[in-house]
Amino acid sequence: MFTGVLTALVTPMRGGQVDVGALTELVEWQIAAGVDGLVPCGTTGEAVTLSPAERALVIETVVRVTAARVPVVAGAGTNSTAETIDLARAALDGGADGLLVVCPYYNKPTQAGLAAHFRAVLDQVDAPLVLYNIPGRTGVDLGVATFLDLARHERVVGIKEASGSVVRAAELVRGLEGRAAVLAGDDALYLPILAVGGRGIVSASACVAPEQMVAVWRAWQSGDTDEARDAYLRLLDLFAALFAETNPGPAKLALQIMGKTSAELRLPLVEPGEQTRVKLDTALRALGLVS
């Protein structure tokens, strides 16, 4: 259901508030670049420091501007199952087409706890779900067997797999047998995960270089593996720069360099240092994103 390049959107801010104007322009730019979906209020969107009202504002803005041209898959996960369900319902009320639900962070539930968490969401929220496994952020790893069992549910349509392992992605693809999509969650593993059967990516890098990320997917889909490889290799320095410090700091700084948004972050995140700025500037220039 949700495949191709899905952009993990930053939440533009100015003076401590959500910058609706910049968000509107960002969405229009992404759609014009050919992305296949938009993901507001995820990790890249600083969702954990947005208030419920700000989350609603972001999702409603993205849905309104998108106007059904591409699907909107809204982030709705927290470390509280009850709050996750509330946020999921609010995202659907705001018009989201689907939900990205991260593993509960900090609590460190067992595999049984993770399964119970996601089943509670599935039982109470009528929407397609993409589960989000990112152990480096959450402190827990959604096991292959656990996800494959959850994926028997008709509303589980995919997993954003950000464990950093191509083997893990391959195991998921093999076990799913086409029932749900494995989406790359680590930008640097984009093409390797496509090569083992992944069906797209949820990408912070697409927020900065949407046309270039789309070019990899389209070449791969058309069977031009050489072009897909070359397009992917051209992005390696950008991937390294964007994740030189905690996401979305570098992404927001890159967008500021490009004249798209402010680099403003919400504490405890702070603006990246000078070395990261130099890496970003170099990578952006190499891709022709700044002159």
N, C-alpha and C positions, 0 to 999 in steps of 0.2 A: 504493500500500500504506500509506504513512504520509502522511496529509493532515489538514488542519484546524489546530487550535492545539496545537502540541507545546511544552510548557514546558521551557525550559532551566533546570534546577534549580540553585540555589546548593547548596554543600556547607556546612551549618551546622557551626560549630566552637565549642568552648568549652575554654579552657585548653590550646589547641594541638592538641586531639584532635577527631576527627569526632564531632559530637553526634547520635548515632543516634536519640535520643528526639525531638529537634526535626525531624530528617529524616523520621521516621515521621509526625509530625503534619503536616508540610508536604505530603507525598504524599497523605495523606487529604484535606486541604483542597483540593488541586488536583483530585483526582478528583471530589469533591463539587461543585466549580465547573463541571464539565463539559468539562474539557480532553480532547483526543483522543489525547494521548500524552505521555510524560515522557522527558526527555533528561538523564540524569545524566552527570557527568564530561566536560562540554564546557567551553567558555571560561568560562561563568558559574559552573561548578562548580569553578573553579580547578584543573583537572585537571593542569596542568603542574607544580604543586607538591605533588600528592598522591603518596605512595609507591604501588608496586604493591599492597601489602596494603590501603592505604586505598581505592584505586580499587575493589578487589574488595569491600571492606566496603560502600561506597556503592552499588555496583550490586546486590549481593545484597540489601541492605536495601530498595532501591526495588522490586526484582522481588518480594520476599516480601510487602511491604505492598500493592503493586499487585494481586497475586493475579490476574493476567491480565485485569483490568477494562479496562485500556488498554495499548497496546504500550509497551515500554521500548526506546528507541533509545539505546544507550550510546556515549559518546565514546570513541574508541580510537585517535586519531591522535597521532603525534609526528613529529619531524624525522628519525627513523631508521626505515627500512622494516622491518628485522628486528624492532625493538621494537614497531612498530605491529602487526605480525602477532601477536606474543606477546600484546599487550594485547587485540587483537581476540579471540583464542582464549580468553583469560581472561574477557572480558566475556560471551562465549557460554556458557562453563562456569558463569558466575554467573546465567544464565537470560535474558540480553537477547534481545529479539526481532529486533533489527537493530543496525546500527552507524553512527555518524556519524564519518567519517574526514576530518580536516582536511588541507589541503595541507601538506607538510613546510615548517616554518618555519626561518629562519636560513640554511639551506644554499643557498637561492635556486636550485633546479634549473630547467633550461630546460623548455620544454613537453614535449620528449622525455623528460626526467627525470621530470616529473610523471606522464606517461602510464605510464612504466615502473614507477614507485612504485605507482600504483593497480592496475595489472595484476598486479603481484606479490601484492598483498593479495587481489585477486579470485581469483587462481590457488590461493591457499593457505587461504582462509577461506570456508567455505560458509555465507554469510548475506547477507541483503539489505543493501546499502550505500547510505547517503546521503553523497555527497561534499560537502565543506564548503569553499567559496571565500571567504576573508576576507583579501584582500591587505593591508589595513591592519594586521593582526596578523602575517601570515606573511612579508610582503615579496615574495610571488609571486602572480601572478594566473592562475588556471586559465582558459585561453582557451576561447571558445565552441566552436571546431572541435575542440579537444582533448577537451572534455567530451562533445560529441556523439558522437565516436568511441568514447569509453569507455562511453557509455550504450547502445551496441549490445549490451553484455553483459547477460544476463538478470538478474543480481543487482544491477545499478545501478538503484535504484528512485527516486532523486531527487538533487537538489542543494540545499543550503542556500546561497543566493546572497546574499553580503554585500559586494558590491563597491560598493554605494551607487548603482547605476545601474538605473533602471527600463528603459532601453533594453536593457541587457544581459539583464535578465530576459525581456524581450519576444523578444529574439533566441533565447534558449534555448527558450522556449515554442514559437516558430515551428519551430525546428530539430528539436525532440523529437517533434513531432506526436503527443503523448500517450503516448510510450513511458515517460516517467518524470516525476515531479512536480518543478516548480520551487517551492521554498519560500522565502519571504522570510526574509532573515537580518538585515535592518536594520528595526527595529521601526517607525521613522518612515515607511518605505515599504510598510508592511503592505497598506493598501487599494490604493495604486497598483499594486502587483505583482499583487494579486488581479484588478485591472481588466484586466491584459494577459494573464491566463490562469494566474497562479500558483494553486497548490492548497493554500495554507496558509502557516504561519509556524513557525519555531523561535524562540521568543521569551523573552528575559530579562524583559521587562515582564509576561509572563503569570505569572511567579513572584510578582509583587507584586499584579497585578490580573487574575486568571484569568477571573473572570466577565465583566469588561468586554471582554477580548480575545476571549472566546468569543462575546460578543454581536455583534461585528463579523462574525465568520465565519458565524454562523447567519443573520444578516440577509442577508448576501451570498448564501448558499446558497439561501435562500428566494426570492430575486429582489427583495427589498425594498432597493433600492440607496440610497434616501433614508435609511432607518434605518441601514444599514451606514455611510454617510457620516457621519451625525450621531454614531453610536457611536465611530467612528474619531476624529472631530474632538475629542470630549471627552477623548481620551487624549493629545493632542499635548503638553500641559504635563508630563504624567508622562513621556513619552518624553524630552523635553528634560532633565528633572531626572535621570532614570536614567542618561543618558549625558553628564551634565555633567562627570563624571570617569570614570576607567577602570572599566569593568564587571569584576567585580560589586560594587565598593565601594558605589555608591549603592543597588543593589538590596538588599544586606545591611542597609544603614542603614535603608532604607524598611521592611524586614521587622522590624527592631528597633523602629522607631517604632510599628509596628502590633502589637507584642507577640508576633511569631511566632518569631523567632530572635535570636541575638546578631549584632551587626554585625562580629564578629571575622573578620579576614582573615589570610592567611598572607603573610609578607614574600616579595617586595618590595612588595606592595600594602599601603597604609595607609588608615585610615578617612578618608572624605571630609571636606572642610572645612566651616566653618559656613555659607558661602553655599549650598553644595549641600544641606545639611540644611534650610535655610529653603525652598529650591525644592521639595524633597521634601515637606516638611510642608504647604506650600501646595497642591501637586498632589494629595496624598493626601486632604486635607480637601475639595477641590473634587469629588472622586469619591466622597466619603462613606466612605472607607476608614479614616479616623480621625475622631474627634469632637472 
